[in-house]
Amino acid sequence: MLNLQKQHPKILVIGDLMVDHYIWGKCNRISPEAPVQVVNVKEENNRLGGACNVAANLIAFGAKVSLCGIIGKDEFGKWLINELHTQNIDITHIVQTSARPTTQKSRILIANQQVLRVDREKSDDIDEGLQDEILSTLKHKMRNFDAVILSDYAKGLLTPKLTKSLIKLAKSEGKPVLIDPKGSDYSKYQNATLLTPNKLEAQIATQITIKDDDSLKQAMKKLQKDCKLDICLVTLSEEGIAILDKKKLTKSPTIAKEVYDVTGAGDTVIAALAFALSGGLNIYEACHFANAAAAVVIGKIGSASANFSEIVAFLHNGSYSSSKVITKEELSTLLPSLREKKIIFSNGCFDLLHAGHIAYLQQARQLGDLLIVGLNSDNSVKRLKGQNRPINSQQDRALMLCALECVDFVVIFDEDTPLELIKLIKPHTLVKGSDYEGKEVVGSDIAKEVVLADFIKGKSSSLIIEKIAQKFGNKG
């Protein structure tokens, strides 16, 4: 699954701050004044857009976020400040000015389909005084962050001068800089860690028509050379993300199941990449994480975000379900999204997986919606069964359990008993073997019920080990 070294990285987002205004309505007739639909408004609301949506995605992942940008001294600016504060996003570096309005995009939706968008904005470059103010406020703060995102929507904030200065400042402090670019001239993005252009944007920036993998690779090589990037990525919509590493082109496939709205998907991708890289994942793992995050988001309506537990659950239920081994930390973030399910828990050493184990676990899984298996670590097994056990390492034992369809998650624990794990999970049903009849079952006071499953007689790891010793013990 996800082996994050840092669960709550500090990330600075600099970019165009926007309010996404949604008008939801119904249409039953065409206007008699013109051939247009008449919308009967049923609901309207505001959501964080642009760089604000990037910040919201990061908060949902579990990052600590500071946001930098410009808003107007108007009602939408007030709403934006209040909403960001509510979501625990640091607003210290946001500058308010009466010279520009807060960027607002109004979308009209009928039956969940967008039919019209109205923009209120000023997109010319901000003046040098504002640029200097932003740079000075960040000059001695950059060292406090794990990564920097520049979210460019071409609304005038990220001028060539300010963009170059921000990249230089961040790189001087050893901070990775991830940029969601706009426009045809990428020269201002030189020396960034990576950019996240889509295929069309990459074509415009490189003037190379991308029609196959060869032309894609050619465009990416030019992009990497011209912009002096550490990593070269191109997002490919339903094809996932293309990665150019040491002149080798690799694609991280998308895993979206059903698309409702692609609004904000780019914000989610760059936020997920920054979060994953700051957490210690490599670029391939980061792209897998970003694809999963985007898949969750585009399954929702409007500018949305995906929380960490939703992404882990999606990785489990989607194309990445081959790895069911998760840490306690990952499990704790995943559990909120699983509480509506009937969770079954069982545990054991499972040293030599055999027919008895399989029948036991299948029986356990049939009792509910989800089976989580606690697996004794190698050290735990040695303390319980002696220094000659286990025969198989915890990694091998975990992978064997993952191969069983009835097992949903495997969590390795190092204690002698799974009590702490049971306290975390609070399962509906705790399953143990029938040999526990009349004995106290650890965690029975936490689970709603305890079920003793039947064992297949004559099937156990110890018996298998004895048979092997008898048959081969004298043959060296």
N, C-alpha and C positions, 0 to 999 in steps of 0.2 A: 504494500500500500504506500503510504506517504511517510517517509522517514525525515521529518523536519527537525533540523537542529535548533531552530529558533521558532517558537510558536507565535510570538507577538513582535515581529520586526517593526521598527520605526521608519515610516516612509513619508517623504515629502512629495506632495503633488502640486505642480505649478501649471496653471493653464487657464483657459477660458471658462469662466463660471457662468452657468446658465440655469434658468428655470424652465422645466418642461411642463407646460400647462395642457391638461387634457380635458376635452369637452366630449362627454359621452351622450349619445342621443339616439333617437329613432327617426326613420324616414318612411312616411306613408304616401307622400305625394310629391309632385314636381311643381315648382313655383309658377304661377300664372304670369309673373313679370319677366321671367327669363327661363331658359331650359336648364335649370339647376335644381338640386334636391333641397327640400325644406326640412331642416333638422329640428326636431323637437327635443330640446336639451333636457336630459334626465339627471345628469350629474357632472360636476367638474371638479378637478383637483390639481394641485401642483406637485411636481416631483423634482428631485435633484437631477440636473442635466450637465452635459459636458464634463469638465474636470471634477465637478461636484459629484457626478455619478461614479467617476473613477474612485474618488475618496470613499463614497458609500460602499462600493464593492470591497475595498480594502478593509473597512470596518467590519463588514459581514464575514470576511475571512478570519478576522481576529487580529489584524494589524493595528498599530497605533499610528494615527494619521494627522499630519499637519497640512493645511491647504493654503495656497498662495495664489492671489489673483485680484481682479478689480471688479467692483460692483458699483451700481449707481446709488445715489441717495434718494431712493424711491421705495414704493411699497413692496415691489418684488425683491429689492435688496434687503429690506427688513425681514421678509419671509425667509429668504435664503439664510441670513445670519441665524435666525431662530431655529430653523430646521437643522442646520449644520451643528449648532450647539446641542440640540436635542440628541443628535446621533453621536455625540462625543468626538466630533472632529474639531481639532484645534484651529481656531480662526484668527490667531494672533497676527498672521502675515497677510490677511486680506485687507486691501486698501479700498476705501470708499471715496468716490469722487462725484461732484455734481456735473462734471463735463461730459459724462457718458451715462446712458441708461443701463440698467441691468438687462443683460441679454435674455429674451424670453421667446420660446417657441410654442405656439398654440397648435395643438393637433385636434382635429375633429374626427371622431370615430363613430361609425354606424355599424352595429352588429359586429363589434370587435375589429372592423376594418377601417384603416385610416383613409379618409376621403379628401382631406384638405389640411394644409399647414400654413400658419400665418406667423411671420417672424417680426419681432421688434428688437432692433439692435443697431449698434454703430460699430463698424468693422475696420475703420482706418487705424493705422498704427498709433499706439499711445505715445504721448510726448516724452521727451528725454528725461524730464523731471520725474515722471512716474517710474520710468525704467530705472533711474538711479535710486529712487526710494526703495523699490523692490529689491534691488541688488544689495543695497546697504543693510537692509533689515535681515538679509539671509547670510551676509558675509561671515559672521562669527557663529552661525547656528548650523551650518552644513555638516559639521563634524558629528552632530548629534543623531544623524539619520543613517539608516542602513542602505537606503536606495532613494533615488530621485526619479520621478516621472514627470515628463513634460507632455501635457495633453493639449495639442495644438488644433484648434478648430478654426484657425484663420480669422479670429475676431479682433485682432490687433494687439493682443498682449505680447505674444512671443515674436517680437521683432528680431531681425537678424542680429542686431547688436546685443540685445538682452539674452537671446538664446545662446549665442556664442559665449557670453560672459558666464551664464549659468552652468554651461557644460564645463568650461574651464575651472570654475570654482569647485564644482562637485568632484571632478576628476583629480584636482589638486589635493582633495581630502580622501581620495581613494574610494569614492562612492560610485557605484554603477548608475548610469543614466539611461533610462528607457524612454523612447519618444514615439508618440503616435503622431505621425507627420501629416502635413497638408501642403497643397500647392505643387508646383512643378519644379521649383528650385530647392534642392535639398542641401545646398552648400552651407546653410546656417547650422545644419545638424552635424557637421563634421566632428569626429572624435567621440561621438556618443557610443555607449556600449552596444545598443541595438535600436533599430527602428521597427515599427510594426505596420508597414504599408500593406494594403490589400493588392490583389493582382493588377487592378486598373491603375491604382496609384503608382505602383512600381513601373508599369508600362509608361506612364506619363513622365515620371522622373528620369527614366533611363532612355526613353524614346526607342525602346525595343518591344516589338509586338510579341507577347507571350502566347504561344499556341501549343507548345509541348514542353516536355521536361528539359530538352536541350536549350530552348530559348529562355525558359525560366532560369536555368542555371547561368546562362550568359548574362541575363539582366541582374541577377543577384551578385554575380562577380563584379559587375560594373558598379552596382550600388555599394558593395563593400569597399571597393577600391576608392571610388570618388568620395565617399563619406568617412572613410577610415574607421570602419566599424569593427568592434571586437567580435560581434556575432551578427550574421545576416539572416533575417527572417522575412518571409512574405506570407501573409494570411491568404488562404485559398478558398474561403467560404466553405462549401460542403466537402471540399477535399482536405480540409484541415490546415496545417501550418507547414510550410517548407523551411527547412533549415540547411544552410550551407556551412559545412564544417570541414576545414582542410580540403577544400575543393570538391568535397563529396556532398551530393544533394540527397537529403533525407526528408521524408514526409511523415509528419505526425498526424494520423488520420482523425477526422472529426467523429464524434459518437452521438450526434444529435438524433433523437428519435422522431420528434414532431415539432415543427416550427410554427409558432404563433406570431412572433414579432421580433425582428432583428434589431429593433431600436436599442442602442447602448451595448450591443455585443462587442464592439471594438473596445469600449471602455472596460468591459469585463476581462477581455483577453490581456490587455496591457497591465491591468491591476493584478491579475492572476500570475502573470509572468514575474512581475516585481516581487510579489509575495513569496512565490515559490523559490526564486533565486536568492532572495534575502534569507529564506529559511534553510538554505544549504543544498537545495536540489540542483542537479545539473540541468543543462538546457533542454535535454530530451524529456526528462521528468517534468520540468516546468511547463513544457508544451503540452504534455498529456494532461496536466492539471488545468491548464488554460482551456484546452478543448472541452474538458468536462464542465468547467465553470460556464463557458459560453453555451454549452448544450442545455444546461439548467435554465439559464437566463432567457434564451430564445423560445423556451417552452412556456414563458409567461407573457403577459400583455404589458406593453409600455416599458419605459426605462426601468429596469429592475436589477436586483443583485441576487447573488446566490450565496447562502451562508456555507461555512466550512463543512458542516454536517451534511448538507444537501449534496455537496460535491463528493464527499467520501462515499455517501450512499449511492450516488450515481456511478462512481467508479466501480463500486461493487456490483451493481445491477446491470451495468453497461458492458462495454467491450473489454474492460480491464478486470473483470471478475475472476480471472485466473489466480490472482493473488488475494487470498482472503485473510492473510495474517495481518493483524493490526495491533498497534501498541495500546496500552491503557489510555494514553493521552488522546490518541485518535478515537478510541472507543467513547471517551467522555464527551467529545465534541459531536460524535455521531448519534449518541443516544437520544437527544431531544427529538430528532426526526423519526425515531423508531418507537416512541412511547405508545403510539396508538396500536402497535402490533403486540401480539401475545408472544413474549420472549421466553424461550426455553433455555436453560443453562445446564450444562453437565461438565465434568472435568475428569482428568485422568492423565496417566503417563503415556499410554498408547505407544509403547516401545516397539513392539512388532505387531503391526496392524493385521488383524485376522478376521475371520468370518464372524466371530463373536462380537468384536467391536462394531463391525458394520451393522449387524442386526440390532445391536443396542442403540446405536446412534440413529438409525432409521426409525426405530420405535420412538425415540425421544423427539425427533423432528415432527412426527405425526401429531404430537400433542399441541402444537401451536403454529405460529407464523414464521418464526425465526429461531434458529438454533445457534447459540454461541457456545463454543467449546473452550474451556480453560485447560491449557496444556502445561504440565509441570516442566520447568526448565531442567537442564542437565544437572545443575547443582542441587535442585530440589529432589530429583530422582535419586541421586547418590545418597542424600541424607535419609531418604525413605527406604531404599532398597539395597544400599551397599555400594562400594566403590567400583564394582564390576558392571554396574548399570548406569545409564542406559546403554543398550547395544547401539541404537541409532541416535544421532545428535538431535537436538531440539529443532534445528532447521529441517532436517529430513523428516522427522515425525510430523512437524507442522504441514509440510508439503503433501505428505500422504493423506492427512486429514482434509486438506484443501481439495484433493481430487474427488472427494465424496460429494455428490450432489446434495445430500441431506444436510451438510454442514454449511452454515452461512458465514460465520467468522471464527477465527482461531486467535486466542489471546494467550501468550506465554506469560506465566507468573513464576516468581522465584521463591515465594514463601512455601512453607510446608503444607498449608491449606489454602484454598481459594477464597477465604472469608472476605478479604479486602475487595477482591474482584466481584464477589456476590453483592457486597454493600454498594459498589459502584453501579452495577447493572440493575439491581432490584428486580430479578426475573419473576415472571408470573409463576413458572413451574421450575422446580429443581429436580433433576433426574439423577438417580444413582442406581447401582446394581442391586439385584435382589439379595445379595449377600449382606446388605445393610439392614435387613429385617431385624427389628428389635434394638438397633444401635442408633446413637445420636448422629444425625446428618448435619455437618457444618453448614450453616446458612439457612437452616430450616425455619428459623424465627424471622427471616427476612423475606423469603419467597412466600407467595400466597398458598402454594401447595407443594408437596414432595411426592414424587412418583418413583416407585422402585421398579425398574425394568428387568425383565427376565434375561438371564444369561443363557447362552448355549453351553450345555455341559461339556466339559473336556476341552474347552477353548480358552486358552490364556497365554500370555506372553511367557510366563514362567515355565509352563509345560512345554512350549515350543523350544525354549532355550535348553531345557533338560533333555529333550529328544535329540537335539543337535549335538549336545555334549556326549550323550550315550553312543550316538552313531559315529561321530567323527572325533571324539575325544582322544582316542588312542592312535590317530593317524597324523598327528603333528599339525 
